[in-house]
Amino acid sequence: MSGALDLKMGGPSEKLTALGTRRTLYGSVSRYRLDGYLALFDFPAPNSTSEGRFTTQVPLQRLFLMNSDFMQQQAELLGKRVVAEPGDEAKIKKLYRLVFAREASADELRAGLAYLAAEPLKEYEERKLEREKAAADVAADPLKAKLVAAAKAEAAAKEAESEADMSAMAEPPGMMAGMKPDDPKSKKQEPLPTSVLGRYAKVLLSSNEFLFVR
């Protein structure tokens, strides 16, 4: 649905990453360190022959579809397919055709329009409250504000150090580890930034994972 899948036939295997575009048929598999994404979705043990996968439906699979960076990235790519449509209503209708192969109902269209209208305002209000709270903390207790800023800087430094360690690993972390490219210099693997339309597309992609009870 995202339009990113590479349908080219044949060729060498590739390491599985969240930014990869080839079918998993061409993913390299280690007998000693099975990729977490494949294991989550019942990939057969590579140490022995198997005629097929088991079929399961477990909470971890649903959590992956709802929360993973991989799904968000695919949703952003899906959003790019409809961004040229004239107006939010046309975008929503095309998303429904791409994701569900049907037209959006009147209620679904109203809900989608409300989401796209409210989400940017919600982000603005959240950031405004954060700025106001930070300013109030500084005014009330400058020493506390300095300590908080120092703690945040230390956490950011540790996170940067951890990312540097991950990039130095001989084997990439796999599809469950997030959107960090294997090669930081590769522009082809840079993840797309999160957008309102992408978040809405992800809601549609993961909507089958929710059970609504009236």
Backbone bond lengths (Angstrom), bond angles and torsions (degrees), N, CA, C in turn:
res aa  C-N    CA-C-N  psi(-1)  N-CA   C-N-CA  omega(-1)  CA-C   N-CA-C  phi
1 M - - - 1.466 - - 1.522 112.67 -
2 S 1.326 116.04 -32.77 1.466 118.89 -178.54 1.521 111.68 -73.40
3 G 1.333 117.14 -17.77 1.454 120.82 -178.50 1.509 113.80 81.86
4 A 1.344 117.38 6.91 1.468 120.51 -174.96 1.519 113.34 -93.56
5 L 1.327 118.87 -14.71 1.458 120.64 -173.64 1.525 111.24 -66.20
6 D 1.319 115.22 127.99 1.461 122.24 178.17 1.532 108.39 -86.67
7 L 1.329 117.74 113.37 1.460 122.54 -175.90 1.521 113.10 -92.71
8 K 1.321 116.83 10.66 1.463 120.60 179.79 1.524 110.19 -60.15
9 M 1.330 116.07 138.00 1.460 121.45 -179.02 1.525 110.40 -93.02
10 G 1.346 116.09 142.31 1.452 121.08 173.63 1.510 113.40 76.72
11 G 1.333 114.37 -178.64 1.454 120.29 179.36 1.512 111.68 105.14
12 P 1.327 116.54 172.09 1.470 120.73 -177.51 1.531 111.64 -71.36
13 S 1.324 115.63 161.90 1.460 120.19 177.03 1.519 110.14 -73.58
14 E 1.331 116.07 159.88 1.458 121.67 179.27 1.514 108.89 -132.65
15 K 1.319 116.30 154.02 1.455 120.37 176.58 1.534 109.17 -70.28
16 L 1.313 115.57 142.13 1.459 121.00 -178.85 1.521 110.03 -81.25
17 T 1.318 116.22 123.01 1.467 121.45 175.37 1.515 108.46 -137.39
18 A 1.322 115.69 164.62 1.462 120.53 -179.24 1.520 112.37 -65.99
19 L 1.325 116.98 -19.84 1.457 120.55 -178.77 1.525 112.43 -101.63
20 G 1.323 117.06 4.15 1.458 120.37 179.05 1.522 111.59 -70.55
21 T 1.328 116.42 153.41 1.467 120.36 -178.06 1.525 113.02 -121.55
22 R 1.324 118.24 -4.74 1.459 120.08 179.71 1.526 110.09 -84.55
23 R 1.338 115.80 155.28 1.454 120.34 177.05 1.528 109.92 -62.96
24 T 1.342 115.73 148.80 1.462 119.02 -177.20 1.518 112.22 -65.10
25 L 1.339 117.10 -13.85 1.462 120.37 173.13 1.527 110.60 -55.19
26 Y 1.339 116.62 -31.38 1.461 121.79 -177.95 1.532 112.05 -99.52
27 G 1.323 117.17 12.58 1.450 120.03 177.56 1.524 111.35 -82.61
28 S 1.313 116.76 136.44 1.467 119.77 178.23 1.528 109.07 -73.72
29 V 1.320 116.06 138.86 1.465 121.90 -175.80 1.520 109.31 -121.22
30 S 1.327 116.19 129.79 1.463 121.63 176.74 1.518 109.08 -98.70
31 R 1.322 116.24 131.96 1.458 119.89 177.18 1.522 111.62 -70.10
32 Y 1.328 117.02 -20.81 1.455 121.24 -175.63 1.520 112.65 -98.63
33 R 1.330 116.74 -22.49 1.461 119.64 -176.83 1.526 108.86 -142.65
34 L 1.317 115.50 81.62 1.461 120.75 -177.55 1.527 110.14 -68.58
35 D 1.316 116.28 136.00 1.465 121.67 179.28 1.530 110.15 -57.28
36 G 1.336 116.47 134.46 1.459 121.39 -177.09 1.515 113.46 -61.46
37 Y 1.327 116.73 -36.12 1.467 121.28 179.48 1.524 111.01 -63.57
38 L 1.333 116.40 -45.69 1.461 120.09 179.14 1.522 110.98 -66.02
39 A 1.330 117.20 -41.35 1.458 120.39 -179.85 1.524 111.10 -63.06
40 L 1.330 116.21 -36.65 1.461 120.53 -179.77 1.522 111.72 -62.91
41 F 1.329 115.46 -33.33 1.467 119.92 -178.14 1.532 112.01 -108.16
42 D 1.338 115.07 41.15 1.472 122.63 165.98 1.524 114.67 64.34
43 F 1.306 117.85 35.95 1.467 119.10 174.44 1.522 108.40 -66.48
44 P 1.341 118.87 132.46 1.472 120.18 -178.72 1.527 111.66 -62.34
45 A 1.315 116.29 148.97 1.461 121.11 177.45 1.521 109.52 -59.90
46 P 1.335 118.68 126.77 1.470 121.09 -176.57 1.533 113.57 -75.83
47 N 1.326 117.44 -3.58 1.460 119.99 -179.60 1.524 113.16 -79.77
48 S 1.317 117.57 -11.59 1.462 120.52 -179.15 1.516 109.11 -146.04
49 T 1.312 116.56 165.50 1.461 120.53 178.85 1.523 109.87 -75.06
50 S 1.318 116.18 151.59 1.456 121.02 179.91 1.519 108.79 -149.03
51 E 1.315 115.95 134.91 1.465 119.43 -178.62 1.521 112.48 -81.85
52 G 1.318 117.31 -10.78 1.466 118.81 179.31 1.514 111.29 177.96
53 R 1.306 115.29 176.49 1.457 120.51 179.00 1.523 110.23 -88.52
54 F 1.339 115.05 155.80 1.453 119.29 166.17 1.524 107.84 -75.11
55 T 1.302 117.04 155.47 1.457 121.62 176.81 1.518 109.01 -109.15
56 T 1.318 116.29 117.13 1.460 120.55 179.90 1.520 110.15 -132.21
57 Q 1.322 113.80 164.74 1.463 120.44 174.54 1.519 106.07 -143.73
58 V 1.315 115.44 96.41 1.461 120.84 -173.78 1.522 110.11 -119.62
59 P 1.349 117.81 158.32 1.468 120.87 -177.83 1.522 114.16 -55.83
60 L 1.345 117.74 -35.98 1.466 119.04 -178.40 1.521 112.11 -62.74
61 Q 1.324 116.97 -34.26 1.467 119.94 177.73 1.526 109.82 -65.32
62 R 1.310 116.69 -42.69 1.471 120.12 179.73 1.524 111.01 -66.67
63 L 1.331 116.01 -41.20 1.461 119.10 178.53 1.523 111.33 -62.42
64 F 1.331 116.69 -37.27 1.462 120.30 177.15 1.528 110.22 -61.35
65 L 1.339 116.76 -46.67 1.457 120.46 -177.87 1.523 111.84 -66.11
66 M 1.326 116.92 -29.83 1.462 119.73 -177.83 1.525 113.50 -87.29
67 N 1.338 117.41 -30.62 1.463 119.74 -168.14 1.516 116.15 -121.71
68 S 1.310 118.80 -9.26 1.463 119.11 -171.00 1.524 112.50 -75.65
69 D 1.330 115.04 152.12 1.459 121.33 175.10 1.525 110.94 -64.54
70 F 1.324 115.96 -32.19 1.468 119.95 178.99 1.534 110.30 -59.30
71 M 1.333 116.69 -47.01 1.464 120.30 -179.18 1.528 111.33 -66.80
72 Q 1.330 116.58 -37.97 1.462 119.05 178.58 1.518 110.64 -64.33
73 Q 1.340 116.33 -40.00 1.460 119.59 179.19 1.526 110.68 -64.25
74 Q 1.333 117.35 -42.02 1.459 120.06 178.35 1.528 110.78 -65.24
75 A 1.322 116.53 -35.96 1.464 120.58 177.91 1.525 111.19 -65.31
76 E 1.340 116.58 -38.72 1.469 119.79 177.47 1.532 110.41 -64.53
77 L 1.327 116.54 -40.93 1.466 120.12 177.27 1.528 110.72 -64.61
78 L 1.332 116.20 -38.89 1.465 120.27 176.60 1.524 110.71 -63.83
79 G 1.337 116.16 -41.00 1.462 120.00 177.81 1.519 112.32 -60.58
80 K 1.341 116.49 -35.37 1.468 120.26 179.01 1.527 111.78 -64.27
81 R 1.340 116.67 -25.64 1.469 120.16 -179.54 1.533 112.14 -71.99
82 V 1.331 116.74 -19.73 1.470 118.95 -176.22 1.526 112.11 -117.03
83 V 1.340 117.75 -1.07 1.455 119.97 -173.10 1.526 112.45 -63.69
84 A 1.321 117.39 -24.28 1.466 120.11 -178.51 1.534 112.58 -81.68
85 E 1.331 117.54 -7.49 1.466 120.12 -179.95 1.529 110.33 -65.30
86 P 1.336 117.94 143.54 1.475 120.82 -176.91 1.525 112.34 -77.92
87 G 1.303 117.70 98.74 1.456 121.37 176.36 1.524 113.35 97.13
88 D 1.350 115.12 156.92 1.467 120.90 -178.11 1.524 112.40 -64.07
89 E 1.313 117.68 -36.62 1.463 120.14 -178.81 1.523 110.97 -62.15
90 A 1.322 116.86 -43.83 1.465 120.66 178.85 1.527 110.72 -65.89
91 K 1.332 116.63 -37.25 1.472 120.12 178.17 1.523 110.74 -62.67
92 I 1.324 116.56 -45.61 1.464 121.10 -179.30 1.524 110.73 -62.93
93 K 1.317 116.70 -43.91 1.467 120.40 -179.33 1.530 110.90 -61.50
94 K 1.336 116.35 -42.11 1.466 118.53 -179.31 1.527 110.84 -69.35
95 L 1.344 117.40 -37.42 1.463 120.12 176.94 1.524 110.99 -59.78
96 Y 1.319 117.03 -41.84 1.474 120.51 179.05 1.521 110.86 -65.14
97 R 1.316 116.45 -37.34 1.473 118.37 178.70 1.531 110.45 -67.72
98 L 1.341 116.44 -38.47 1.463 119.72 -179.34 1.525 112.36 -72.25
99 V 1.333 116.97 -41.24 1.459 121.04 -173.85 1.530 112.01 -84.63
100 F 1.331 117.09 -44.03 1.466 120.60 -173.25 1.528 113.83 -111.20
101 A 1.344 117.43 -4.91 1.468 122.10 -178.89 1.523 111.00 57.70
102 R 1.312 116.27 39.42 1.468 121.79 176.26 1.515 109.14 -154.98
103 E 1.327 115.66 171.31 1.455 120.02 177.34 1.528 110.12 -83.29
104 A 1.314 116.28 150.42 1.466 120.68 176.31 1.524 109.73 -73.87
105 S 1.324 116.43 139.94 1.468 120.08 176.83 1.527 109.04 -74.62
106 A 1.324 116.09 170.06 1.463 120.05 -179.96 1.526 110.92 -62.29
107 D 1.342 116.81 -41.55 1.468 120.33 179.40 1.520 110.94 -65.45
108 E 1.335 117.06 -41.93 1.465 121.08 179.42 1.523 110.85 -64.69
109 L 1.308 115.71 -38.16 1.465 119.97 178.61 1.524 110.97 -65.26
110 R 1.328 116.95 -43.41 1.470 121.08 178.08 1.531 110.63 -62.75
111 A 1.338 116.41 -43.04 1.463 119.76 -179.67 1.528 110.97 -64.41
112 G 1.327 116.36 -40.40 1.453 120.18 178.87 1.519 112.43 -64.93
113 L 1.313 116.60 -43.60 1.468 120.57 178.99 1.523 110.90 -63.60
114 A 1.344 116.17 -38.73 1.468 120.09 178.58 1.523 110.59 -65.25
115 Y 1.335 116.74 -39.87 1.470 121.02 179.56 1.523 110.29 -64.11
116 L 1.322 117.15 -49.41 1.462 120.73 -177.37 1.526 111.85 -65.04
117 A 1.332 116.63 -29.00 1.465 119.75 178.85 1.520 111.47 -79.53
118 A 1.342 117.45 -35.32 1.460 121.01 -173.42 1.515 113.31 -85.49
119 E 1.332 118.02 -30.47 1.457 120.87 -172.18 1.531 113.52 -61.71
120 P 1.356 119.87 -46.93 1.478 118.80 178.15 1.525 111.91 -62.77
121 L 1.344 117.00 -38.24 1.463 120.54 179.11 1.523 110.60 -65.90
122 K 1.333 116.29 -39.28 1.465 120.93 178.00 1.529 110.37 -61.67
123 E 1.330 116.65 -44.51 1.467 120.71 178.41 1.527 110.80 -60.70
124 Y 1.342 116.10 -43.82 1.456 120.61 -179.16 1.529 110.76 -61.82
125 E 1.342 116.36 -44.54 1.460 120.17 -179.07 1.524 111.31 -65.20
126 E 1.336 117.45 -39.73 1.464 120.67 179.59 1.529 110.77 -63.65
127 R 1.336 116.55 -44.60 1.458 119.70 179.28 1.529 111.99 -66.68
128 K 1.324 115.69 -36.10 1.461 120.21 178.30 1.525 110.51 -63.85
129 L 1.347 116.54 -43.89 1.463 120.59 178.68 1.525 110.94 -63.75
130 E 1.339 116.92 -38.87 1.461 120.51 178.55 1.524 110.68 -62.56
131 R 1.337 116.70 -43.90 1.461 120.09 179.71 1.529 111.23 -65.17
132 E 1.340 116.19 -41.70 1.462 120.28 -179.61 1.529 110.68 -65.59
133 K 1.338 116.23 -39.50 1.466 119.89 179.12 1.526 110.87 -65.98
134 A 1.338 116.01 -41.64 1.464 119.62 179.18 1.525 110.76 -63.61
135 A 1.339 116.32 -41.71 1.464 119.89 178.85 1.522 111.02 -64.83
136 A 1.341 116.97 -39.30 1.461 120.81 178.64 1.524 111.03 -65.71
137 D 1.333 117.17 -38.19 1.469 120.67 178.69 1.523 111.14 -64.35
138 V 1.318 116.00 -41.60 1.467 119.84 179.09 1.520 110.84 -63.90
139 A 1.347 115.75 -42.81 1.468 119.81 -179.20 1.526 111.65 -66.94
140 A 1.330 116.41 -37.51 1.466 120.10 -176.69 1.522 112.58 -79.14
141 D 1.316 116.63 -38.70 1.468 119.72 -175.17 1.526 109.01 -152.09
142 P 1.330 117.90 88.27 1.472 120.66 -179.00 1.524 113.18 -57.37
143 L 1.345 117.94 -36.36 1.461 120.90 -179.70 1.529 110.99 -64.97
144 K 1.334 116.27 -42.81 1.468 120.76 178.57 1.517 109.75 -62.23
145 A 1.329 117.52 -41.80 1.461 121.46 -179.91 1.523 110.45 -61.91
146 K 1.332 117.16 -40.26 1.465 120.57 178.57 1.524 111.49 -65.15
147 L 1.341 115.98 -39.88 1.460 119.98 179.18 1.530 111.24 -65.33
148 V 1.336 115.92 -41.33 1.468 120.30 178.22 1.521 110.55 -63.94
149 A 1.337 117.31 -43.88 1.465 121.31 179.31 1.529 110.66 -62.61
150 A 1.337 116.33 -39.78 1.461 119.82 178.72 1.520 111.19 -65.47
151 A 1.338 116.83 -39.18 1.466 121.12 179.16 1.526 110.40 -65.36
152 K 1.333 116.63 -41.03 1.460 120.42 178.49 1.527 111.10 -64.65
153 A 1.331 116.30 -41.39 1.463 119.82 179.12 1.521 110.93 -64.17
154 E 1.331 116.56 -39.38 1.464 120.56 179.00 1.531 110.32 -65.58
155 A 1.355 116.81 -41.80 1.464 120.66 178.99 1.517 110.98 -63.88
156 A 1.349 116.47 -39.92 1.467 120.35 179.15 1.521 110.81 -65.79
157 A 1.332 116.59 -38.67 1.467 120.14 178.44 1.521 111.24 -64.95
158 K 1.337 116.73 -40.95 1.465 120.47 178.26 1.521 111.18 -65.28
159 E 1.337 116.27 -39.48 1.462 120.19 178.57 1.527 110.90 -64.26
160 A 1.339 116.57 -42.06 1.472 120.37 177.88 1.521 110.79 -63.50
161 E 1.335 116.10 -39.56 1.463 120.18 178.70 1.526 111.01 -65.04
162 S 1.347 115.41 -39.69 1.466 119.81 178.90 1.516 111.18 -64.97
163 E 1.343 116.94 -40.41 1.467 121.10 178.25 1.525 110.75 -64.07
164 A 1.329 116.67 -38.79 1.461 120.36 178.51 1.528 110.47 -63.94
165 D 1.333 115.95 -39.21 1.461 119.90 177.87 1.516 111.38 -64.37
166 M 1.349 116.79 -40.29 1.456 121.06 -179.96 1.519 111.33 -65.32
167 S 1.337 116.59 -38.59 1.461 119.35 -179.46 1.518 112.08 -69.71
168 A 1.336 116.28 -21.35 1.460 120.01 -179.18 1.525 112.41 -87.24
169 M 1.342 117.13 -5.92 1.460 119.80 -179.29 1.524 110.61 -65.31
170 A 1.317 116.97 144.75 1.468 121.04 -179.78 1.510 111.29 -68.19
171 E 1.348 116.56 -34.14 1.464 120.69 -178.00 1.516 108.52 -116.33
172 P 1.330 119.56 132.20 1.466 120.91 -178.31 1.526 111.04 -64.55
173 P 1.339 117.85 154.80 1.455 121.21 -172.11 1.514 114.89 -71.64
174 G 1.300 121.32 -13.64 1.455 121.61 179.02 1.511 112.20 97.06
175 M 1.325 116.63 176.18 1.461 121.75 -170.22 1.527 113.33 -73.04
176 M 1.314 118.41 -18.02 1.457 120.70 -178.92 1.523 112.29 -83.65
177 A 1.322 117.42 -8.12 1.455 120.27 -170.67 1.524 113.50 -90.80
178 G 1.299 120.59 -0.39 1.455 121.45 178.09 1.506 113.53 111.28
179 M 1.322 116.04 -166.16 1.446 120.89 -168.92 1.518 113.41 -101.60
180 K 1.324 118.83 16.65 1.459 119.91 -179.07 1.527 110.50 -71.72
181 P 1.333 119.40 125.50 1.463 120.37 179.59 1.522 111.76 -65.18
182 D 1.336 115.70 149.59 1.464 119.93 174.79 1.530 110.19 -64.14
183 D 1.316 115.58 -41.02 1.454 121.15 -179.04 1.525 108.37 -113.04
184 P 1.352 118.62 104.18 1.474 120.23 -177.40 1.521 113.16 -58.18
185 K 1.333 118.22 -22.15 1.458 120.99 -178.32 1.529 112.19 -86.18
186 S 1.321 117.17 -7.58 1.458 120.85 -176.47 1.519 110.40 -84.53
187 K 1.319 116.84 110.74 1.459 120.89 179.43 1.532 111.65 -71.14
188 K 1.320 116.73 -22.93 1.462 120.51 -179.49 1.520 111.13 -67.24
189 Q 1.340 117.91 -22.33 1.448 120.87 -175.30 1.521 113.64 -105.21
190 E 1.313 118.31 8.98 1.457 119.94 -179.96 1.524 110.06 -69.97
191 P 1.337 117.77 130.24 1.470 119.86 -179.67 1.518 111.73 -70.48
192 L 1.316 115.78 151.90 1.456 120.68 176.48 1.521 109.71 -77.81
193 P 1.328 118.55 142.69 1.471 120.03 177.21 1.527 110.35 -68.40
194 T 1.321 115.89 152.61 1.462 121.25 179.85 1.522 110.02 -70.89
195 S 1.324 115.85 135.15 1.461 121.50 -179.93 1.527 109.66 -128.41
196 V 1.324 115.92 165.03 1.467 120.67 177.73 1.525 110.82 -61.82
197 L 1.326 116.41 -44.76 1.465 120.21 179.79 1.523 111.00 -64.79
198 G 1.337 116.46 -37.86 1.456 120.29 177.56 1.515 112.19 -65.39
199 R 1.329 116.92 -39.67 1.466 119.82 177.72 1.522 110.88 -65.04
200 Y 1.326 116.53 -38.38 1.467 119.36 177.93 1.528 110.60 -66.73
201 A 1.339 116.47 -41.24 1.471 119.68 177.62 1.522 110.67 -61.26
202 K 1.331 117.49 -35.90 1.467 120.60 178.78 1.526 110.60 -68.40
203 V 1.312 117.39 -35.22 1.469 120.05 174.88 1.530 110.15 -58.30
204 L 1.331 116.25 -43.16 1.464 119.96 179.20 1.525 110.79 -67.20
205 L 1.337 117.15 -42.25 1.465 120.37 -178.61 1.519 111.89 -63.28
206 S 1.328 117.36 -34.23 1.467 120.40 -176.97 1.524 112.72 -100.39
207 S 1.336 118.50 4.19 1.468 120.48 -174.22 1.527 112.52 -64.14
208 N 1.327 118.12 -28.31 1.465 120.38 179.18 1.526 111.73 -71.15
209 E 1.340 117.23 -10.40 1.457 119.93 179.88 1.519 112.51 -88.01
210 F 1.307 117.30 -0.57 1.461 121.36 179.82 1.524 110.27 -106.12
211 L 1.314 116.83 145.66 1.447 121.64 175.63 1.530 107.26 -113.39
212 F 1.307 116.65 116.00 1.458 121.20 -177.84 1.537 108.95 -98.62
213 V 1.308 117.42 126.66 1.473 122.50 -179.31 1.514 107.95 -117.74
214 R 1.318 115.74 127.22 1.458 120.05 178.49 1.526 109.46 -102.26
